[in-house]
Structures are given as structure tokens and as C-alpha cells.
Amino acid sequence: MSSFLERIEKLSPKQLALLAVELQNRLEASERKQREPIAIVGMGCRIPGAEAGPEGFWRLLHEGRDAISQPPPERWDAAAYYSADPDAPGRTATLWGSFLPAVDYFDAAHFGISRR
């Protein structure tokens, strides 16, 4: 704060008045932005264990359901990759996770992600 005071103490009364007007304008603009209404024009989501869309996500939360399951068999053979040893290379130490249905519909290119 002292560096600000040091800078403004050298300003003339006219410069101080102009600075005050500028700061007031900035403050009013900031306050206008905080009061400005917003509109949500669209929303979508896919959540493991829920139906598509925000309503499905809300139902999952509202009902307190668990979205954890075993991997769908079409994804991979979970038993083939499982090991109780968490340090086993190339293996997983769990048989559970959260999985989106129809993952093949994900548009990886749109997000710049390789299909693999």
C-alpha cells in the first residue's frame, strides 16, 4: 500500500481528481458486472451411473445412488488385469470403477484427444 501512496503523493490536485474519476468508473463497471443477469442457453452432461443430462445427474445425487460398478465386459476382461498386489506391473488392484455407457460415442477429435 505504501508504494501506491508514494506514487500518488507526487500527483497534482488535477491529476488526483482524474485518478479518482477513473477509479470510480472502474468500480462502477465492476459492480455492474456483478449484478448483470446471466442466461444458461444449453447444458449437457454424461455422468457414470446416471441417465444423460443434468436431470439424470440430479436424480443420481438426490437418490444417493452409487455410480461405482465393475467394468462392462465389452470394455475389458477385468479379471485378466486384476492383481491384489498394487505394485504388479501392467495390472490393476481393483475390480471397480465408474464407467460411462456408450463410450464409443465420445467425440475425441473435438477435444483434440487421440481415439486410443
Backbone as XML, in Angstrom:
<?xml version="1.0"?>
<chain id="A" units="angstrom">
  <residue number="1" name="MET">
    <atom name="N" x="0.820" y="-1.188" z="0.000"/>
    <atom name="CA" x="0.000" y="0.000" z="0.000"/>
    <atom name="C" x="0.862" y="1.250" z="0.000"/>
  </residue>
  <residue number="2" name="SER">
    <atom name="N" x="1.992" y="1.213" z="0.707"/>
    <atom name="CA" x="2.827" y="2.406" z="0.805"/>
    <atom name="C" x="3.385" y="2.805" z="-0.555"/>
  </residue>
  <residue number="3" name="SER">
    <atom name="N" x="3.672" y="1.842" z="-1.428"/>
    <atom name="CA" x="4.183" y="2.204" z="-2.754"/>
    <atom name="C" x="3.119" y="2.963" z="-3.549"/>
  </residue>
  <residue number="4" name="PHE">
    <atom name="N" x="1.845" y="2.610" z="-3.363"/>
    <atom name="CA" x="0.763" y="3.335" z="-4.023"/>
    <atom name="C" x="0.712" y="4.767" z="-3.494"/>
  </residue>
  <residue number="5" name="LEU">
    <atom name="N" x="0.792" y="4.896" z="-2.177"/>
    <atom name="CA" x="0.762" y="6.231" z="-1.579"/>
    <atom name="C" x="1.949" y="7.069" z="-2.037"/>
  </residue>
  <residue number="6" name="GLU">
    <atom name="N" x="3.097" y="6.446" z="-2.124"/>
    <atom name="CA" x="4.287" y="7.164" z="-2.594"/>
    <atom name="C" x="4.104" y="7.650" z="-4.023"/>
  </residue>
  <residue number="7" name="ARG">
    <atom name="N" x="3.444" y="6.851" z="-4.838"/>
    <atom name="CA" x="3.234" y="7.247" z="-6.236"/>
    <atom name="C" x="2.235" y="8.388" z="-6.359"/>
  </residue>
  <residue number="8" name="ILE">
    <atom name="N" x="1.152" y="8.338" z="-5.582"/>
    <atom name="CA" x="0.118" y="9.357" z="-5.771"/>
    <atom name="C" x="0.417" y="10.666" z="-5.034"/>
  </residue>
  <residue number="9" name="GLU">
    <atom name="N" x="1.312" y="10.641" z="-4.043"/>
    <atom name="CA" x="1.593" y="11.876" z="-3.317"/>
    <atom name="C" x="2.302" y="12.901" z="-4.195"/>
  </residue>
  <residue number="10" name="LYS">
    <atom name="N" x="2.850" y="12.454" z="-5.313"/>
    <atom name="CA" x="3.550" y="13.360" z="-6.231"/>
    <atom name="C" x="2.619" y="13.918" z="-7.307"/>
  </residue>
  <residue number="11" name="LEU">
    <atom name="N" x="1.356" y="13.473" z="-7.305"/>
    <atom name="CA" x="0.414" y="13.940" z="-8.322"/>
    <atom name="C" x="-0.164" y="15.296" z="-7.936"/>
  </residue>
  <residue number="12" name="SER">
    <atom name="N" x="-0.462" y="16.074" z="-8.967"/>
    <atom name="CA" x="-1.096" y="17.377" z="-8.745"/>
    <atom name="C" x="-2.560" y="17.162" z="-8.368"/>
  </residue>
  <residue number="13" name="PRO">
    <atom name="N" x="-3.228" y="18.174" z="-7.801"/>
    <atom name="CA" x="-4.655" y="18.042" z="-7.478"/>
    <atom name="C" x="-5.487" y="17.658" z="-8.694"/>
  </residue>
  <residue number="14" name="LYS">
    <atom name="N" x="-5.158" y="18.196" z="-9.851"/>
    <atom name="CA" x="-5.902" y="17.862" z="-11.081"/>
    <atom name="C" x="-5.695" y="16.391" z="-11.441"/>
  </residue>
  <residue number="15" name="GLN">
    <atom name="N" x="-4.464" y="15.902" z="-11.340"/>
    <atom name="CA" x="-4.178" y="14.501" z="-11.638"/>
    <atom name="C" x="-4.875" y="13.584" z="-10.633"/>
  </residue>
  <residue number="16" name="LEU">
    <atom name="N" x="-4.919" y="13.996" z="-9.368"/>
    <atom name="CA" x="-5.608" y="13.206" z="-8.347"/>
    <atom name="C" x="-7.104" y="13.126" z="-8.641"/>
  </residue>
  <residue number="17" name="ALA">
    <atom name="N" x="-7.681" y="14.246" z="-9.102"/>
    <atom name="CA" x="-9.104" y="14.250" z="-9.435"/>
    <atom name="C" x="-9.373" y="13.319" z="-10.607"/>
  </residue>
  <residue number="18" name="LEU">
    <atom name="N" x="-8.523" y="13.343" z="-11.615"/>
    <atom name="CA" x="-8.687" y="12.448" z="-12.768"/>
    <atom name="C" x="-8.531" y="10.985" z="-12.358"/>
  </residue>
  <residue number="19" name="LEU">
    <atom name="N" x="-7.581" y="10.721" z="-11.476"/>
    <atom name="CA" x="-7.387" y="9.363" z="-10.983"/>
    <atom name="C" x="-8.622" y="8.890" z="-10.215"/>
  </residue>
  <residue number="20" name="ALA">
    <atom name="N" x="-9.185" y="9.779" z="-9.402"/>
    <atom name="CA" x="-10.388" y="9.424" z="-8.637"/>
    <atom name="C" x="-11.545" y="9.106" z="-9.573"/>
  </residue>
  <residue number="21" name="VAL">
    <atom name="N" x="-11.718" y="9.893" z="-10.631"/>
    <atom name="CA" x="-12.785" y="9.629" z="-11.607"/>
    <atom name="C" x="-12.563" y="8.283" z="-12.285"/>
  </residue>
  <residue number="22" name="GLU">
    <atom name="N" x="-11.325" y="8.000" z="-12.678"/>
    <atom name="CA" x="-11.008" y="6.726" z="-13.340"/>
    <atom name="C" x="-11.282" y="5.539" z="-12.408"/>
  </residue>
  <residue number="23" name="LEU">
    <atom name="N" x="-10.853" y="5.662" z="-11.159"/>
    <atom name="CA" x="-11.080" y="4.578" z="-10.205"/>
    <atom name="C" x="-12.573" y="4.385" z="-9.928"/>
  </residue>
  <residue number="24" name="GLN">
    <atom name="N" x="-13.329" y="5.477" z="-9.853"/>
    <atom name="CA" x="-14.773" y="5.380" z="-9.647"/>
    <atom name="C" x="-15.434" y="4.676" z="-10.825"/>
  </residue>
  <residue number="25" name="ASN">
    <atom name="N" x="-15.007" y="5.023" z="-12.038"/>
    <atom name="CA" x="-15.555" y="4.362" z="-13.235"/>
    <atom name="C" x="-15.266" y="2.864" z="-13.225"/>
  </residue>
  <residue number="26" name="ARG">
    <atom name="N" x="-14.065" y="2.503" z="-12.849"/>
    <atom name="CA" x="-13.704" y="1.077" z="-12.781"/>
    <atom name="C" x="-14.541" y="0.347" z="-11.725"/>
  </residue>
  <residue number="27" name="LEU">
    <atom name="N" x="-14.721" y="0.973" z="-10.586"/>
    <atom name="CA" x="-15.516" y="0.374" z="-9.519"/>
    <atom name="C" x="-16.959" y="0.175" z="-9.974"/>
  </residue>
  <residue number="28" name="GLU">
    <atom name="N" x="-17.548" y="1.181" z="-10.603"/>
    <atom name="CA" x="-18.932" y="1.070" z="-11.076"/>
    <atom name="C" x="-19.065" y="-0.015" z="-12.135"/>
  </residue>
  <residue number="29" name="ALA">
    <atom name="N" x="-18.082" y="-0.121" z="-13.039"/>
    <atom name="CA" x="-18.118" y="-1.162" z="-14.073"/>
    <atom name="C" x="-18.042" y="-2.546" z="-13.437"/>
  </residue>
  <residue number="30" name="SER">
    <atom name="N" x="-17.207" y="-2.685" z="-12.433"/>
    <atom name="CA" x="-17.080" y="-3.970" z="-11.744"/>
    <atom name="C" x="-18.380" y="-4.331" z="-11.033"/>
  </residue>
  <residue number="31" name="GLU">
    <atom name="N" x="-18.992" y="-3.358" z="-10.376"/>
    <atom name="CA" x="-20.254" y="-3.614" z="-9.686"/>
    <atom name="C" x="-21.373" y="-3.958" z="-10.667"/>
  </residue>
  <residue number="32" name="ARG">
    <atom name="N" x="-21.378" y="-3.314" z="-11.837"/>
    <atom name="CA" x="-22.389" y="-3.636" z="-12.870"/>
    <atom name="C" x="-22.242" y="-5.078" z="-13.322"/>
  </residue>
  <residue number="33" name="LYS">
    <atom name="N" x="-21.011" y="-5.517" z="-13.512"/>
    <atom name="CA" x="-20.775" y="-6.898" z="-13.939"/>
    <atom name="C" x="-21.295" y="-7.900" z="-12.923"/>
  </residue>
  <residue number="34" name="GLN">
    <atom name="N" x="-21.152" y="-7.579" z="-11.650"/>
    <atom name="CA" x="-21.608" y="-8.496" z="-10.600"/>
    <atom name="C" x="-23.128" y="-8.601" z="-10.570"/>
  </residue>
  <residue number="35" name="ARG">
    <atom name="N" x="-23.831" y="-7.559" z="-10.971"/>
    <atom name="CA" x="-25.293" y="-7.567" z="-10.952"/>
    <atom name="C" x="-25.896" y="-8.002" z="-12.289"/>
  </residue>
  <residue number="36" name="GLU">
    <atom name="N" x="-25.066" y="-8.116" z="-13.304"/>
    <atom name="CA" x="-25.569" y="-8.434" z="-14.643"/>
    <atom name="C" x="-26.189" y="-9.826" z="-14.666"/>
  </residue>
  <residue number="37" name="PRO">
    <atom name="N" x="-27.423" y="-9.942" z="-15.155"/>
    <atom name="CA" x="-28.049" y="-11.266" z="-15.211"/>
    <atom name="C" x="-27.360" y="-12.150" z="-16.255"/>
  </residue>
  <residue number="38" name="ILE">
    <atom name="N" x="-27.438" y="-13.444" z="-16.022"/>
    <atom name="CA" x="-26.877" y="-14.393" z="-16.979"/>
    <atom name="C" x="-27.992" y="-15.304" z="-17.474"/>
  </residue>
  <residue number="39" name="ALA">
    <atom name="N" x="-27.749" y="-15.913" z="-18.598"/>
    <atom name="CA" x="-28.711" y="-16.873" z="-19.143"/>
    <atom name="C" x="-27.963" y="-18.143" z="-19.506"/>
  </residue>
  <residue number="40" name="ILE">
    <atom name="N" x="-28.475" y="-19.260" z="-19.059"/>
    <atom name="CA" x="-27.923" y="-20.555" z="-19.456"/>
    <atom name="C" x="-28.755" y="-21.008" z="-20.647"/>
  </residue>
  <residue number="41" name="VAL">
    <atom name="N" x="-28.120" y="-21.080" z="-21.807"/>
    <atom name="CA" x="-28.869" y="-21.400" z="-23.015"/>
    <atom name="C" x="-28.799" y="-22.873" z="-23.386"/>
  </residue>
  <residue number="42" name="GLY">
    <atom name="N" x="-27.930" y="-23.604" z="-22.763"/>
    <atom name="CA" x="-27.848" y="-25.027" z="-23.049"/>
    <atom name="C" x="-26.908" y="-25.699" z="-22.075"/>
  </residue>
  <residue number="43" name="MET">
    <atom name="N" x="-27.181" y="-26.954" z="-21.828"/>
    <atom name="CA" x="-26.354" y="-27.681" z="-20.877"/>
    <atom name="C" x="-26.496" y="-29.170" z="-21.152"/>
  </residue>
  <residue number="44" name="GLY">
    <atom name="N" x="-25.429" y="-29.863" z="-21.045"/>
    <atom name="CA" x="-25.483" y="-31.303" z="-21.227"/>
    <atom name="C" x="-24.375" y="-31.962" z="-20.444"/>
  </residue>
  <residue number="45" name="CYS">
    <atom name="N" x="-24.586" y="-33.184" z="-20.067"/>
    <atom name="CA" x="-23.546" y="-33.916" z="-19.361"/>
    <atom name="C" x="-23.853" y="-35.409" z="-19.412"/>
  </residue>
  <residue number="46" name="ARG">
    <atom name="N" x="-22.788" y="-36.157" z="-19.291"/>
    <atom name="CA" x="-22.906" y="-37.605" z="-19.162"/>
    <atom name="C" x="-22.134" y="-37.988" z="-17.914"/>
  </residue>
  <residue number="47" name="ILE">
    <atom name="N" x="-22.814" y="-38.632" z="-16.990"/>
    <atom name="CA" x="-22.232" y="-38.976" z="-15.701"/>
    <atom name="C" x="-22.347" y="-40.490" z="-15.506"/>
  </residue>
  <residue number="48" name="PRO">
    <atom name="N" x="-21.271" y="-41.152" z="-15.065"/>
    <atom name="CA" x="-21.383" y="-42.583" z="-14.796"/>
    <atom name="C" x="-22.512" y="-42.877" z="-13.812"/>
  </residue>
  <residue number="49" name="GLY">
    <atom name="N" x="-23.285" y="-43.889" z="-14.109"/>
    <atom name="CA" x="-24.355" y="-44.311" z="-13.222"/>
    <atom name="C" x="-25.630" y="-43.499" z="-13.308"/>
  </residue>
  <residue number="50" name="ALA">
    <atom name="N" x="-25.667" y="-42.496" z="-14.199"/>
    <atom name="CA" x="-26.849" y="-41.640" z="-14.310"/>
    <atom name="C" x="-27.331" y="-41.603" z="-15.751"/>
  </residue>
  <residue number="51" name="GLU">
    <atom name="N" x="-28.603" y="-41.276" z="-15.917"/>
    <atom name="CA" x="-29.116" y="-41.050" z="-17.269"/>
    <atom name="C" x="-28.465" y="-39.781" z="-17.814"/>
  </residue>
  <residue number="52" name="ALA">
    <atom name="N" x="-28.407" y="-39.637" z="-19.123"/>
    <atom name="CA" x="-27.773" y="-38.471" z="-19.739"/>
    <atom name="C" x="-28.501" y="-37.198" z="-19.358"/>
  </residue>
  <residue number="53" name="GLY">
    <atom name="N" x="-27.744" y="-36.139" z="-19.199"/>
    <atom name="CA" x="-28.302" y="-34.824" z="-18.947"/>
    <atom name="C" x="-28.275" y="-34.440" z="-17.486"/>
  </residue>
  <residue number="54" name="PRO">
    <atom name="N" x="-28.468" y="-33.162" z="-17.238"/>
    <atom name="CA" x="-28.419" y="-32.671" z="-15.864"/>
    <atom name="C" x="-29.515" y="-33.261" z="-14.967"/>
  </residue>
  <residue number="55" name="GLU">
    <atom name="N" x="-30.678" y="-33.577" z="-15.559"/>
    <atom name="CA" x="-31.747" y="-34.167" z="-14.749"/>
    <atom name="C" x="-31.338" y="-35.538" z="-14.213"/>
  </residue>
  <residue number="56" name="GLY">
    <atom name="N" x="-30.680" y="-36.333" z="-15.063"/>
    <atom name="CA" x="-30.199" y="-37.644" z="-14.632"/>
    <atom name="C" x="-29.138" y="-37.528" z="-13.546"/>
  </residue>
  <residue number="57" name="PHE">
    <atom name="N" x="-28.254" y="-36.543" z="-13.685"/>
    <atom name="CA" x="-27.228" y="-36.313" z="-12.675"/>
    <atom name="C" x="-27.894" y="-35.919" z="-11.355"/>
  </residue>
  <residue number="58" name="TRP">
    <atom name="N" x="-28.889" y="-35.030" z="-11.433"/>
    <atom name="CA" x="-29.585" y="-34.614" z="-10.219"/>
    <atom name="C" x="-30.266" y="-35.801" z="-9.537"/>
  </residue>
  <residue number="59" name="ARG">
    <atom name="N" x="-30.906" y="-36.672" z="-10.315"/>
    <atom name="CA" x="-31.563" y="-37.844" z="-9.722"/>
    <atom name="C" x="-30.545" y="-38.727" z="-9.001"/>
  </residue>
  <residue number="60" name="LEU">
    <atom name="N" x="-29.387" y="-38.923" z="-9.630"/>
    <atom name="CA" x="-28.327" y="-39.728" z="-9.011"/>
    <atom name="C" x="-27.944" y="-39.144" z="-7.653"/>
  </residue>
  <residue number="61" name="LEU">
    <atom name="N" x="-27.752" y="-37.829" z="-7.607"/>
    <atom name="CA" x="-27.389" y="-37.179" z="-6.350"/>
    <atom name="C" x="-28.535" y="-37.228" z="-5.343"/>
  </residue>
  <residue number="62" name="HIS">
    <atom name="N" x="-29.722" y="-36.893" z="-5.814"/>
    <atom name="CA" x="-30.892" y="-36.823" z="-4.929"/>
    <atom name="C" x="-31.216" y="-38.180" z="-4.288"/>
  </residue>
  <residue number="63" name="GLU">
    <atom name="N" x="-31.074" y="-39.224" z="-5.075"/>
    <atom name="CA" x="-31.379" y="-40.567" z="-4.579"/>
    <atom name="C" x="-30.210" y="-41.182" z="-3.820"/>
  </residue>
  <residue number="64" name="GLY">
    <atom name="N" x="-29.052" y="-40.542" z="-3.864"/>
    <atom name="CA" x="-27.888" y="-41.047" z="-3.150"/>
    <atom name="C" x="-27.356" y="-42.355" z="-3.707"/>
  </residue>
  <residue number="65" name="ARG">
    <atom name="N" x="-27.560" y="-42.563" z="-5.015"/>
    <atom name="CA" x="-27.106" y="-43.825" z="-5.625"/>
    <atom name="C" x="-25.598" y="-43.830" z="-5.820"/>
  </residue>
  <residue number="66" name="ASP">
    <atom name="N" x="-25.048" y="-45.019" z="-5.883"/>
    <atom name="CA" x="-23.622" y="-45.237" z="-6.097"/>
    <atom name="C" x="-23.381" y="-45.439" z="-7.584"/>
  </residue>
  <residue number="67" name="ALA">
    <atom name="N" x="-22.414" y="-44.754" z="-8.137"/>
    <atom name="CA" x="-22.107" y="-44.881" z="-9.561"/>
    <atom name="C" x="-20.914" y="-45.805" z="-9.806"/>
  </residue>
  <residue number="68" name="ILE">
    <atom name="N" x="-20.509" y="-46.546" z="-8.813"/>
    <atom name="CA" x="-19.365" y="-47.453" z="-8.930"/>
    <atom name="C" x="-19.873" y="-48.842" z="-9.325"/>
  </residue>
  <residue number="69" name="SER">
    <atom name="N" x="-19.194" y="-49.448" z="-10.295"/>
    <atom name="CA" x="-19.570" y="-50.792" z="-10.744"/>
    <atom name="C" x="-18.333" y="-51.509" z="-11.265"/>
  </residue>
  <residue number="70" name="GLN">
    <atom name="N" x="-18.508" y="-52.765" z="-11.608"/>
    <atom name="CA" x="-17.424" y="-53.483" z="-12.268"/>
    <atom name="C" x="-17.396" y="-53.055" z="-13.729"/>
  </residue>
  <residue number="71" name="PRO">
    <atom name="N" x="-16.233" y="-53.173" z="-14.388"/>
    <atom name="CA" x="-16.150" y="-52.751" z="-15.788"/>
    <atom name="C" x="-17.119" y="-53.546" z="-16.662"/>
  </residue>
  <residue number="72" name="PRO">
    <atom name="N" x="-17.776" y="-52.877" z="-17.607"/>
    <atom name="CA" x="-18.620" y="-53.627" z="-18.543"/>
    <atom name="C" x="-17.755" y="-54.635" z="-19.304"/>
  </residue>
  <residue number="73" name="PRO">
    <atom name="N" x="-18.254" y="-55.848" z="-19.512"/>
    <atom name="CA" x="-17.430" y="-56.886" z="-20.151"/>
    <atom name="C" x="-16.956" y="-56.505" z="-21.556"/>
  </residue>
  <residue number="74" name="GLU">
    <atom name="N" x="-17.691" y="-55.622" z="-22.247"/>
    <atom name="CA" x="-17.265" y="-55.233" z="-23.597"/>
    <atom name="C" x="-16.058" y="-54.290" z="-23.579"/>
  </residue>
  <residue number="75" name="ARG">
    <atom name="N" x="-15.727" y="-53.745" z="-22.413"/>
    <atom name="CA" x="-14.569" y="-52.841" z="-22.305"/>
    <atom name="C" x="-13.274" y="-53.625" z="-22.187"/>
  </residue>
  <residue number="76" name="TRP">
    <atom name="N" x="-13.227" y="-54.494" z="-21.188"/>
    <atom name="CA" x="-12.058" y="-55.357" z="-20.997"/>
    <atom name="C" x="-12.394" y="-56.452" z="-20.003"/>
  </residue>
  <residue number="77" name="ASP">
    <atom name="N" x="-11.569" y="-57.464" z="-19.992"/>
    <atom name="CA" x="-11.732" y="-58.579" z="-19.058"/>
    <atom name="C" x="-11.054" y="-58.168" z="-17.752"/>
  </residue>
  <residue number="78" name="ALA">
    <atom name="N" x="-11.845" y="-57.694" z="-16.808"/>
    <atom name="CA" x="-11.300" y="-57.162" z="-15.559"/>
    <atom name="C" x="-10.461" y="-58.199" z="-14.825"/>
  </residue>
  <residue number="79" name="ALA">
    <atom name="N" x="-10.909" y="-59.446" z="-14.805"/>
    <atom name="CA" x="-10.181" y="-60.496" z="-14.085"/>
    <atom name="C" x="-8.789" y="-60.709" z="-14.681"/>
  </residue>
  <residue number="80" name="ALA">
    <atom name="N" x="-8.655" y="-60.521" z="-15.984"/>
    <atom name="CA" x="-7.365" y="-60.736" z="-16.637"/>
    <atom name="C" x="-6.334" y="-59.671" z="-16.248"/>
  </residue>
  <residue number="81" name="TYR">
    <atom name="N" x="-6.795" y="-58.509" z="-15.852"/>
    <atom name="CA" x="-5.881" y="-57.411" z="-15.491"/>
    <atom name="C" x="-5.767" y="-57.191" z="-13.986"/>
  </residue>
  <residue number="82" name="TYR">
    <atom name="N" x="-6.532" y="-57.918" z="-13.209"/>
    <atom name="CA" x="-6.549" y="-57.704" z="-11.765"/>
    <atom name="C" x="-5.391" y="-58.407" z="-11.077"/>
  </residue>
  <residue number="83" name="SER">
    <atom name="N" x="-4.846" y="-57.739" z="-10.076"/>
    <atom name="CA" x="-3.869" y="-58.355" z="-9.180"/>
    <atom name="C" x="-4.052" y="-57.713" z="-7.816"/>
  </residue>
  <residue number="84" name="ALA">
    <atom name="N" x="-4.061" y="-58.508" z="-6.776"/>
    <atom name="CA" x="-4.182" y="-57.976" z="-5.417"/>
    <atom name="C" x="-2.938" y="-57.172" z="-5.031"/>
  </residue>
  <residue number="85" name="ASP">
    <atom name="N" x="-1.838" y="-57.405" z="-5.751"/>
    <atom name="CA" x="-0.592" y="-56.676" z="-5.498"/>
    <atom name="C" x="-0.644" y="-55.328" z="-6.224"/>
  </residue>
  <residue number="86" name="PRO">
    <atom name="N" x="-0.739" y="-54.210" z="-5.500"/>
    <atom name="CA" x="-0.850" y="-52.910" z="-6.169"/>
    <atom name="C" x="0.403" y="-52.510" z="-6.942"/>
  </residue>
  <residue number="87" name="ASP">
    <atom name="N" x="1.520" y="-53.181" z="-6.703"/>
    <atom name="CA" x="2.761" y="-52.860" z="-7.404"/>
    <atom name="C" x="3.011" y="-53.761" z="-8.606"/>
  </residue>
  <residue number="88" name="ALA">
    <atom name="N" x="2.091" y="-54.660" z="-8.907"/>
    <atom name="CA" x="2.277" y="-55.569" z="-10.039"/>
    <atom name="C" x="2.218" y="-54.759" z="-11.335"/>
  </residue>
  <residue number="89" name="PRO">
    <atom name="N" x="3.258" y="-54.853" z="-12.165"/>
    <atom name="CA" x="3.262" y="-54.065" z="-13.410"/>
    <atom name="C" x="2.185" y="-54.540" z="-14.387"/>
  </residue>
  <residue number="90" name="GLY">
    <atom name="N" x="1.539" y="-53.591" z="-15.048"/>
    <atom name="CA" x="0.537" y="-53.911" z="-16.061"/>
    <atom name="C" x="-0.755" y="-54.465" z="-15.502"/>
  </residue>
  <residue number="91" name="ARG">
    <atom name="N" x="-0.964" y="-54.316" z="-14.210"/>
    <atom name="CA" x="-2.167" y="-54.856" z="-13.565"/>
    <atom name="C" x="-2.874" y="-53.742" z="-12.799"/>
  </residue>
  <residue number="92" name="THR">
    <atom name="N" x="-4.122" y="-53.987" z="-12.468"/>
    <atom name="CA" x="-4.886" y="-53.063" z="-11.639"/>
    <atom name="C" x="-5.220" y="-53.746" z="-10.323"/>
  </residue>
  <residue number="93" name="ALA">
    <atom name="N" x="-5.264" y="-52.958" z="-9.251"/>
    <atom name="CA" x="-5.512" y="-53.519" z="-7.927"/>
    <atom name="C" x="-6.983" y="-53.407" z="-7.531"/>
  </residue>
  <residue number="94" name="THR">
    <atom name="N" x="-7.835" y="-53.102" z="-8.469"/>
    <atom name="CA" x="-9.262" y="-53.007" z="-8.158"/>
    <atom name="C" x="-10.093" y="-53.582" z="-9.299"/>
  </residue>
  <residue number="95" name="LEU">
    <atom name="N" x="-11.262" y="-54.022" z="-8.960"/>
    <atom name="CA" x="-12.200" y="-54.539" z="-9.957"/>
    <atom name="C" x="-13.385" y="-53.582" z="-10.110"/>
  </residue>
  <residue number="96" name="TRP">
    <atom name="N" x="-13.249" y="-52.357" z="-9.637"/>
    <atom name="CA" x="-14.365" y="-51.417" z="-9.623"/>
    <atom name="C" x="-13.972" y="-50.085" z="-10.248"/>
  </residue>
  <residue number="97" name="GLY">
    <atom name="N" x="-14.964" y="-49.356" z="-10.710"/>
    <atom name="CA" x="-14.737" y="-48.029" z="-11.284"/>
    <atom name="C" x="-16.053" y="-47.388" z="-11.671"/>
  </residue>
  <residue number="98" name="SER">
    <atom name="N" x="-15.979" y="-46.218" z="-12.271"/>
    <atom name="CA" x="-17.163" y="-45.523" z="-12.793"/>
    <atom name="C" x="-17.048" y="-45.499" z="-14.308"/>
  </residue>
  <residue number="99" name="PHE">
    <atom name="N" x="-18.069" y="-45.972" z="-14.990"/>
    <atom name="CA" x="-17.991" y="-46.149" z="-16.432"/>
    <atom name="C" x="-19.180" y="-45.489" z="-17.130"/>
  </residue>
  <residue number="100" name="LEU">
    <atom name="N" x="-18.872" y="-44.725" z="-18.162"/>
    <atom name="CA" x="-19.925" y="-44.126" z="-18.978"/>
    <atom name="C" x="-20.469" y="-45.160" z="-19.942"/>
  </residue>
  <residue number="101" name="PRO">
    <atom name="N" x="-21.776" y="-45.177" z="-20.154"/>
    <atom name="CA" x="-22.314" y="-46.054" z="-21.195"/>
    <atom name="C" x="-22.005" y="-45.454" z="-22.568"/>
  </residue>
  <residue number="102" name="ALA">
    <atom name="N" x="-21.987" y="-46.280" z="-23.578"/>
    <atom name="CA" x="-21.783" y="-45.846" z="-24.979"/>
    <atom name="C" x="-20.562" y="-44.938" z="-25.115"/>
  </residue>
  <residue number="103" name="VAL">
    <atom name="N" x="-19.449" y="-45.358" z="-24.522"/>
    <atom name="CA" x="-18.236" y="-44.545" z="-24.567"/>
    <atom name="C" x="-17.737" y="-44.366" z="-26.005"/>
  </residue>
  <residue number="104" name="ASP">
    <atom name="N" x="-18.141" y="-45.255" z="-26.895"/>
    <atom name="CA" x="-17.715" y="-45.152" z="-28.292"/>
    <atom name="C" x="-18.327" y="-43.939" z="-28.994"/>
  </residue>
  <residue number="105" name="TYR">
    <atom name="N" x="-19.306" y="-43.288" z="-28.386"/>
    <atom name="CA" x="-19.892" y="-42.079" z="-28.968"/>
    <atom name="C" x="-19.106" y="-40.821" z="-28.625"/>
  </residue>
  <residue number="106" name="PHE">
    <atom name="N" x="-18.105" y="-40.936" z="-27.779"/>
    <atom name="CA" x="-17.314" y="-39.778" z="-27.384"/>
    <atom name="C" x="-16.571" y="-39.228" z="-28.595"/>
  </residue>
  <residue number="107" name="ASP">
    <atom name="N" x="-16.668" y="-37.921" z="-28.818"/>
    <atom name="CA" x="-16.032" y="-37.274" z="-29.964"/>
    <atom name="C" x="-14.623" y="-36.813" z="-29.565"/>
  </residue>
  <residue number="108" name="ALA">
    <atom name="N" x="-13.678" y="-37.743" z="-29.573"/>
    <atom name="CA" x="-12.316" y="-37.457" z="-29.134"/>
    <atom name="C" x="-11.675" y="-36.352" z="-29.979"/>
  </residue>
  <residue number="109" name="ALA">
    <atom name="N" x="-11.897" y="-36.363" z="-31.281"/>
    <atom name="CA" x="-11.290" y="-35.367" z="-32.164"/>
    <atom name="C" x="-11.721" y="-33.955" z="-31.783"/>
  </residue>
  <residue number="110" name="HIS">
    <atom name="N" x="-12.966" y="-33.807" z="-31.374"/>
    <atom name="CA" x="-13.471" y="-32.481" z="-30.989"/>
    <atom name="C" x="-12.645" y="-31.896" z="-29.840"/>
  </residue>
  <residue number="111" name="PHE">
    <atom name="N" x="-12.174" y="-32.743" z="-28.937"/>
    <atom name="CA" x="-11.403" y="-32.291" z="-27.789"/>
    <atom name="C" x="-9.897" y="-32.417" z="-28.006"/>
  </residue>
  <residue number="112" name="GLY">
    <atom name="N" x="-9.485" y="-32.798" z="-29.207"/>
    <atom name="CA" x="-8.064" y="-32.917" z="-29.511"/>
    <atom name="C" x="-7.415" y="-34.088" z="-28.802"/>
  </residue>
  <residue number="113" name="ILE">
    <atom name="N" x="-8.175" y="-35.159" z="-28.581"/>
    <atom name="CA" x="-7.671" y="-36.336" z="-27.886"/>
    <atom name="C" x="-7.615" y="-37.484" z="-28.887"/>
  </residue>
  <residue number="114" name="SER">
    <atom name="N" x="-6.557" y="-38.284" z="-28.836"/>
    <atom name="CA" x="-6.472" y="-39.397" z="-29.766"/>
    <atom name="C" x="-7.536" y="-40.426" z="-29.414"/>
  </residue>
  <residue number="115" name="ARG">
    <atom name="N" x="-8.028" y="-41.144" z="-30.393"/>
    <atom name="CA" x="-9.090" y="-42.123" z="-30.158"/>
    <atom name="C" x="-8.619" y="-43.211" z="-29.191"/>
  </residue>
  <residue number="116" name="ARG">
    <atom name="N" x="-7.355" y="-43.529" z="-29.241"/>
    <atom name="CA" x="-6.847" y="-44.560" z="-28.366"/>
    <atom name="C" x="-6.965" y="-44.124" z="-26.948"/>
  </residue>
</chain>
